Each structure stands twice: as C-alpha cells, then as structure tokens.
Amino acid sequence: MATGALSGIKVLDLTRILAGPSCTQMLGDLGADVVKIERPGKGDDTRAWGPPYVTDADGANTTESGYYLSANRNKRSMAVDFTTDEGAELVRKLASKADVVIENFKVGGLKKYGLDYDTLSAINPRLIYCSITGFGQTGPNASRAGYDAMIQGYAGIMSLTGAPEGEPYKVGVAIVDVMCGMHAITGVLAALHHRHMCGKGQYIDVALADSQVSWLVNQGANYLLNGQVPARYGNAHPNIVPYQVFAVSDGHMIASVGNDQQFARFADILGLAELADDPRFATNPARVEHRDILIPILTETIALREKAELLDAMEKQGVPGGPVHTLDEVFTSDQVAARDMIVRMPYDLAGDGEVRLIGNPIKMSDTPVTYRHAPPRCGEHNDAIMNDWLADND
C-alpha cells in the first residue's frame, strides 16, 4: 500500500517528454498512484532519447534511456491507443476514477477524442485537470507547440545567459520544462486543497512561456522598473559585486559577496584590505558602478590562489563562496550522500539488476517521499491497473 502525503490520490498521466512527467513523478514520490498512459509499442518519446541507455547483462543497450529514467519513477505504465474509440473510452473510464488528470498536448488536441476537460469533468465533477502547453490556452500563440530551448529564447532567459560579448546561451538543462512542471505541481496541490474544502474540481492552465517569464525575477523586475534591457553578465551578477566565478590556480571558484562587511573581509583575505576603504568599492552600489575597475584587480590576485586554500579562508571568515563542481564531483560528494540524493532502485532490464536515480529533494518528517516503482516499461502494468482502478466497472 502506498504511503506518503498524497497517498490515496489517483493521477492519470497523459504527458510525455519532461515538463509533465517531472510533475507527475513528484506527485508519485509524494505518494500518489500515478498511471502513465502510453502509445502501444513506442511509449514516451524520451525512451529513445539516448545515449546513454540502460545496458543489459551482456552490455547491450536496452530501449530505456537515461532521459526517460530521469522523470518517470513511481508510475505504472498502461499502453492504450486512445485514437481509437475503444481506447478513448477506456481512458474516460480511468478518468472517472481519477482525482487528477495531467496532459501536455497542443491546445484542443484531446478534444477530438473526448478527453478534454469539459467532457471528463462532466463525468467526474471532482476531477482536477491540468493542461501544460507551450503558450497556454489563450493569446495569439496558443496554437503553437512549445519546446524548452525555443521557450528559453522566446521568453528571455537566453538573452541574459552567456558572455557579455558572446552569443546567447541556453541553460545546461531543460530548466523551462522543469520549472513549468513545478508550477503545475503547485497548481494541482492548491486545487486538491480547494476540492477538500468545497468538493469540486477545476481546470488548471500552465504554460512553458508563462513559467519562464515568471522566473525572470529580479532581471524582469529591473526592466519593468527602469525600462532598460538587461545586458548579459556571463557569470557575474547584475546587482551585486563581486558575485561571480573566478579562475584560481587549480580550477574555478565562486565568490558570493552579499554585503559590504563581507566585502571588507574578502578583500582582507586577498591581501587587498585597502579596497574596502576606497570610495569606489566601499559600498555595493559603488562596486556595481565600478565593477570594470574592481573585477580585474580581484581576478589578478585570485588567479594566484589555490581553490581549497582560498575557500577555506573564506569559510573561516564568513565570506560565502564555493567550488565549481563537475557532475562526478557532485555525485561522489559527502553532502549528496548525506542527503540521500542518489537512490538505487531494482530494475530487471539492467545488467546489475538496479538503476541509480536522482533523489527527491523534499525531506518530510511524518510523510517522507518513497521510491516504490522504478520507471516502468511501456504497458508493463495494464492488467494490474485494470484490476486496481476499474475492478467495479462492467
């Protein structure tokens, strides 16, 4: 029996790729019973988005990619062709038993199959139905498809990312998809609480573009305040100096100097105590104004220091900073191990019988997350889902 904060909640997952699956994986981690509907014989597109793939006992690639594994644990898979009348009717029966339906088809894409909100809510008035699209259900771009990199460009984050004199860069992971999934989770949880209060479900409209605009945060607010289009600062910060990556003699480190007192201590660590008394650098507004003078001075001195030695000195003096880790360093760190951010799950397709996945970051005292189902094979649970969800149907 599933345990967790969302134990007893049934989620019908009609999503694929990343925004939707990351949302439903989180709901599954929190205890919801998530049923993933997939195309027979093919399943979620990301199953084929490799390499790398899970390898079998002979070292040969299976059909399951690392990309697919990243967002599909704690779900059961049911292969259904809902483009047929029989398949669509089966999905409607499942929706009649569900608490939540989440889908990420183009606007209106499910209406022709009778799987839209109006149809399903008429069958199940308590249903919470969340649609994830590129641009939302309204506006001039509503009919357009949306993909992470495309939205990073459209909604501005690429214009802020990269070297000042270089080309725009996308973020190194599909951050728009992931954050949109997070916003969808928030909407679903709020709607579940509202239903608990009044007994009625509702429709949730979440867009990739809206999500990305919403997390322009201080850069967006700066523009709305002064009308000036922000420049790219590379690894620097538009409003705080010094707050950026610096090269050291054996790699790179980050200094995150958040106030004037920290700057005075940082300058002292570097043997440049006089900088804190220089009116060009004594306050953060002054440092922002004169960053073109200050940063070269700091860069020259920091380049002579070793990373561990400098970071240790900063830690002792209460100056925030840290290393720039590669992923091998991340996943072998004591901190990641202590926080259970790597989980091992049994997986019969893998040659060693298990897969390692990234753990859930939410730590709850009374209803902790659980890892009950490894990412499923396409259609792996058809019979079990029929028995669990539809046992009382004709």
PyMOL commands that set and color helices and strands:
alter all, ss='L'
color gray80, all
select helices_A, chain A and resi 19-29+45-48+66-69+85-97+111-113+117-123+148-154+157-160+175-198+208-214+217-226+260-269+273-277+284-289+291-302+307-316+327-331+334-338+382-389
alter helices_A, ss='H'
color red, helices_A
select strands_A, chain A and resi 10-14+33-38+53-55+61-65+75-79+100-103+128-133+203-207+243-248+251-256+321-323+342-346+354-358
alter strands_A, ss='S'
color yellow, strands_A
deselect
rebuild
show_as cartoon
